[in-house]
């Protein structure tokens, strides 16, 4: 990625971050900020092996999905990645679907690399990271960072241990040997135990299995049900989230038999129809 392009992405990430609610250093709740800023946010537990997220521009709306079967820290990064797509790449109607390869940075696709860089700059901007280390971590210059320090960074910026290491290496705060040492210490001591020892946010290391469905999504679901893209059971689950029943929306439904297949991927794909 060229230097000028990186600078442009940092500017856009910083502009978005200014609209978020920040603690002393990190974004407090990116999910709430995303919804408050007008994104149609959908969180649903698809399973650990399913796609991690997608971003779609439909008419004038940005729809973002995150798989809440992921650990919370990964789901937050997925959300930041999808926001990156919406800011950088979705000027016209279109979509991006992301999996473990694109989110973890193993994709060679330029737009996926840009979305990852945007997410890193949004969640861990260089100045905030350096300020946190300077003011909140003692003896970091003499002794180097410890795994305990990394989980403090993890909790403050609401990111994963691995993302913290990757970002710190990219900012030249640690080198490859220090990264390996810290990664080994993480493996030996376990992130959950480290978080507990510093009173960190233990929720970052577990899956929330949250279900958040924007009210407008009912219309998407009904549309897909009427076109045989989703089964009746999926429609009933979405309606139940809002304490509605089939009878409550019966005037909008086409009378047909429900399919046996219960595949939320079809529902997601219908957002582009």
C-alpha positions as a printed NumPy array, in Angstrom:
array([[  0.   ,   0.   ,   0.   ],
       [  1.467,   3.349,  -1.016],
       [  2.354,   5.951,   1.598],
       [ -0.098,   8.538,   0.226],
       [ -2.927,   6.007,   0.291],
       [ -2.132,   5.059,   3.883],
       [ -2.208,   8.703,   4.879],
       [ -5.579,   9.186,   3.188],
       [ -6.98 ,   6.159,   5.042],
       [ -5.643,   7.45 ,   8.375],
       [ -7.383,  10.76 ,   7.75 ],
       [-10.688,   9.016,   7.033],
       [-10.345,   6.714,  10.043],
       [ -9.571,   9.691,  12.275],
       [-12.58 ,  11.572,  10.899],
       [-14.87 ,   8.642,  11.706],
       [-13.284,   8.226,  15.143],
       [-14.032,  11.843,  16.012],
       [-17.731,  10.987,  15.757],
       [-17.406,   8.12 ,  18.246],
       [-17.55 ,   8.253,  22.028],
       [-14.025,   7.805,  23.343],
       [-12.844,   6.863,  26.813],
       [ -9.426,   8.16 ,  27.759],
       [ -7.877,   6.34 ,  24.797],
       [-10.162,   3.821,  23.094],
       [-13.633,   3.765,  21.526],
       [-16.14 ,   2.823,  24.223],
       [-18.776,   0.977,  22.159],
       [-18.35 ,   0.894,  18.384],
       [-21.643,  -0.971,  17.944],
       [-23.627,   1.868,  19.528],
       [-21.678,   4.464,  17.571],
       [-22.325,   2.62 ,  14.323],
       [-26.08 ,   2.544,  14.934],
       [-26.119,   6.154,  16.135],
       [-24.342,   7.29 ,  12.967],
       [-27.051,   5.808,  10.772],
       [-25.703,   2.387,   9.805],
       [-28.176,  -0.486,   9.688],
       [-26.372,  -2.901,  11.992],
       [-27.23 ,  -6.589,  12.167],
       [-25.609,  -8.947,  14.678],
       [-26.436, -12.627,  14.531],
       [-24.667, -15.832,  15.676],
       [-24.064, -17.792,  12.463],
       [-21.496, -20.151,  14.009],
       [-17.737, -20.031,  14.452],
       [-16.95 , -21.412,  10.989],
       [-19.29 , -19.091,   9.076],
       [-18.43 , -15.783,   7.417],
       [-17.451, -13.072,   9.882],
       [-19.246, -10.098,   8.37 ],
       [-20.439,  -8.171,   5.375],
       [-21.071,  -4.6  ,   4.256],
       [-23.754,  -3.711,   1.73 ],
       [-24.934,  -0.43 ,   0.278],
       [-28.649,  -0.657,  -0.463],
       [-30.192,   2.499,  -1.893],
       [-28.887,   5.196,   0.488],
       [-28.361,   2.866,   3.434],
       [-25.242,   1.065,   4.616],
       [-26.071,  -2.353,   6.054],
       [-23.378,  -4.039,   8.159],
       [-23.544,  -7.569,   9.511],
       [-21.251,  -9.121,  12.124],
       [-21.216, -12.743,  13.212],
       [-21.689, -12.661,  16.984],
       [-20.478, -16.265,  17.317],
       [-16.982, -14.752,  17.126],
       [-15.139, -13.611,  20.222],
       [-16.242, -10.07 ,  21.029],
       [-12.79 ,  -8.642,  20.267],
       [-12.843, -10.208,  16.793],
       [-16.427,  -9.079,  16.199],
       [-15.421,  -5.499,  17.046],
       [-12.546,  -5.679,  14.572],
       [-14.902,  -7.145,  11.945],
       [-17.252,  -4.199,  12.504],
       [-14.363,  -1.741,  12.112],
       [-13.295,  -3.577,   8.932],
       [-16.814,  -3.343,   7.47 ],
       [-17.011,   0.35 ,   8.357],
       [-13.746,   0.68 ,   6.448],
       [-15.362,  -0.873,   3.374],
       [-18.344,   1.471,   3.677],
       [-16.132,   4.555,   3.981],
       [-13.485,   3.588,   1.428],
       [-15.175,   1.386,  -1.137],
       [-18.97 ,   1.64 ,  -1.153],
       [-19.592,   4.925,  -2.936],
       [-21.883,   3.054,  -5.304],
       [-24.181,   0.127,  -4.554],
       [-22.271,  -3.05 ,  -3.879],
       [-21.172,  -5.431,  -1.158],
       [-18.207,  -7.057,   0.574],
       [-18.408, -10.413,   2.365],
       [-15.56 , -11.178,   4.747],
       [-14.256, -14.415,   6.207],
       [-11.317, -15.504,   8.369],
       [ -8.874, -14.908,   5.504],
       [ -9.832, -11.313,   4.765],
       [-10.28 , -10.278,   8.4  ],
       [ -6.97 , -11.752,   9.564],
       [ -5.03 ,  -9.971,   6.822],
       [ -4.114, -13.055,   4.791],
       [ -5.897, -11.822,   1.675],
       [ -3.835, -10.196,  -1.072],
       [ -6.839,  -8.194,  -2.221],
       [ -5.974,  -4.496,  -2.019],
       [ -9.398,  -3.401,  -0.79 ],
       [ -9.334,  -5.968,   1.999],
       [ -5.898,  -4.756,   3.076],
       [ -7.166,  -1.183,   3.055],
       [-10.199,  -2.106,   5.18 ],
       [ -7.914,  -3.826,   7.69 ],
       [ -5.629,  -0.806,   7.828],
       [ -8.648,   1.478,   8.349],
       [ -9.837,  -0.767,  11.205],
       [ -6.416,  -0.72 ,  12.88 ],
       [ -6.198,   3.074,  12.617],
       [ -9.76 ,   3.483,  13.882],
       [ -9.372,   1.231,  16.913],
       [ -5.7  ,   1.878,  17.746],
       [ -4.559,   5.244,  16.357],
       [ -0.832,   5.736,  16.705],
       [ -0.958,   8.802,  18.957],
       [ -3.4  ,   7.195,  21.413],
       [ -1.334,   3.998,  21.611],
       [  1.92 ,   5.868,  22.261],
       [  0.199,   8.068,  24.861],
       [ -1.269,   5.038,  26.654],
       [  2.092,   3.281,  26.837],
       [  3.839,   6.467,  27.968],
       [  1.338,   7.387,  30.685],
       [ -0.234,   4.102,  31.787],
       [  2.536,   1.479,  31.606],
       [  5.509,   1.79 ,  33.934],
       [  9.052,   0.764,  32.963],
       [  8.035,  -0.094,  29.381],
       [ 11.197,   1.496,  28.001],
       [ 13.55 ,  -0.3  ,  30.379],
       [ 11.954,  -3.744,  30.565],
       [  9.837,  -3.876,  27.434],
       [  6.162,  -4.726,  27.317],
       [  4.856,  -7.795,  29.125],
       [  1.811,  -9.944,  28.369],
       [  0.089,  -8.188,  31.283],
       [  0.723,  -4.871,  29.545],
       [ -0.735,  -6.235,  26.302],
       [ -4.01 ,  -7.235,  27.978],
       [ -4.192,  -3.743,  29.513],
       [ -3.9  ,  -2.353,  25.989],
       [ -6.408,  -4.958,  24.826],
       [ -8.976,  -3.862,  27.424],
       [ -8.502,  -0.148,  26.829],
       [ -8.824,  -0.31 ,  23.045],
       [-11.329,  -3.204,  22.926],
       [ -9.234,  -5.352,  20.625],
       [ -7.788,  -8.873,  20.684],
       [ -4.381,  -9.827,  22.055],
       [ -3.256, -10.799,  18.546],
       [ -4.425,  -7.535,  17.019],
       [ -2.613,  -5.598,  19.747],
       [  0.633,  -7.419,  18.928],
       [  0.177,  -6.914,  15.189],
       [ -0.53 ,  -3.2  ,  15.565],
       [  2.338,  -2.652,  18.01 ],
       [  4.723,  -4.336,  15.588],
       [  3.449,  -2.204,  12.687],
       [  3.995,   0.919,  14.789],
       [  7.562,  -0.283,  15.558],
       [  6.802,  -0.338,  19.289],
       [  7.829,  -4.002,  19.42 ],
       [  9.944,  -6.039,  17.008],
       [  9.372,  -9.552,  15.666],
       [ 11.358, -11.183,  18.509],
       [  9.362,  -9.34 ,  21.171],
       [  6.148, -10.231,  19.375],
       [  7.067, -13.917,  19.418],
       [  7.989, -13.758,  23.118],
       [  4.675, -12.087,  23.982],
       [  2.729, -14.541,  21.849],
       [  4.389, -17.45 ,  23.627],
       [  3.612, -15.888,  27.001],
       [ -0.014, -15.522,  25.918],
       [ -0.141, -19.222,  25.009],
       [  1.365, -20.263,  28.327],
       [ -0.717, -18.05 ,  30.581],
       [ -3.992, -17.861,  28.574],
       [ -5.64 , -14.573,  27.675],
       [ -8.604, -15.15 ,  29.984],
       [ -6.303, -15.581,  32.986],
       [ -4.263, -12.523,  32.025],
       [ -7.398, -10.399,  31.688],
       [ -8.613, -11.56 ,  35.074],
       [ -5.279, -10.764,  36.694],
       [ -5.41 ,  -7.109,  35.582],
       [ -9.15 ,  -6.667,  36.067],
       [ -9.603,  -6.324,  32.308],
       [-12.684,  -6.762,  30.153],
       [-13.139, -10.541,  30.154],
       [-16.041, -10.258,  27.689],
       [-13.537,  -9.481,  24.923],
       [-12.327, -13.071,  24.992],
       [-15.708, -14.802,  24.679],
       [-18.514, -14.933,  22.141],
       [-21.533, -12.828,  22.976],
       [-23.979, -14.541,  20.588],
       [-25.817, -11.243,  20.469],
       [-28.852, -10.799,  18.247],
       [-29.474,  -7.25 ,  17.057],
       [-31.788,  -6.72 ,  14.118],
       [-32.761,  -3.246,  12.856],
       [-36.525,  -2.87 ,  12.552],
       [-36.198,  -2.22 ,   8.821],
       [-34.803,  -5.72 ,   8.509],
       [-38.322,  -7.095,   8.936],
       [-39.104,  -5.75 ,   5.475],
       [-36.01 ,  -7.445,   4.043],
       [-37.04 , -10.712,   5.671],
       [-40.61 , -10.51 ,   4.399],
       [-39.329,  -9.726,   0.901],
       [-37.059, -12.77 ,   0.926],
       [-39.756, -15.002,   2.416],
       [-42.186, -13.949,  -0.305],
       [-39.556, -14.818,  -2.926],
       [-38.824, -18.244,  -1.388],
       [-35.328, -17.175,  -0.283],
       [-35.852, -17.962,   3.409],
       [-38.061, -20.459,   5.257],
       [-40.968, -19.615,   7.481],
       [-38.918, -20.493,  10.558],
       [-36.424, -17.693,   9.828],
       [-39.248, -15.2  ,   9.376],
       [-40.79 , -16.296,  12.668],
       [-37.479, -15.86 ,  14.533],
       [-36.972, -12.345,  13.173],
       [-40.541, -11.387,  14.047],
       [-40.21 , -12.906,  17.517],
       [-37.261, -10.603,  18.183],
       [-39.772,  -7.734,  17.986],
       [-42.497,  -9.722,  19.732],
       [-44.484, -10.017,  16.533],
       [-46.145, -13.061,  14.992],
       [-46.945, -14.222,  11.465],
       [-50.497, -12.975,  11.995],
       [-49.221,  -9.453,  12.687],
       [-47.71 ,  -9.196,   9.17 ],
       [-50.065, -11.549,   7.328],
       [-51.267,  -8.766,   5.012],
       [-47.709,  -8.473,   3.609],
       [-47.124, -12.194,   3.04 ],
       [-47.51 , -14.335,  -0.044],
       [-49.211, -17.64 ,   0.703],
       [-46.758, -20.434,  -0.024],
       [-45.222, -23.452,   1.651],
       [-42.079, -22.83 ,   3.684],
       [-38.824, -24.433,   2.611],
       [-37.122, -27.033,   4.764],
       [-33.761, -25.325,   4.489],
       [-32.998, -22.801,   7.208],
       [-30.13 , -20.851,   5.726],
       [-29.472, -17.327,   6.941],
       [-26.906, -16.89 ,   4.168],
       [-29.794, -16.708,   1.697],
       [-31.361, -13.998,   3.796],
       [-28.122, -12.027,   3.808],
       [-27.707, -12.458,   0.076],
       [-31.173, -11.03 ,  -0.466],
       [-30.03 ,  -7.62 ,   0.765],
       [-28.511,  -7.045,  -2.668],
       [-31.773,  -7.807,  -4.511]])
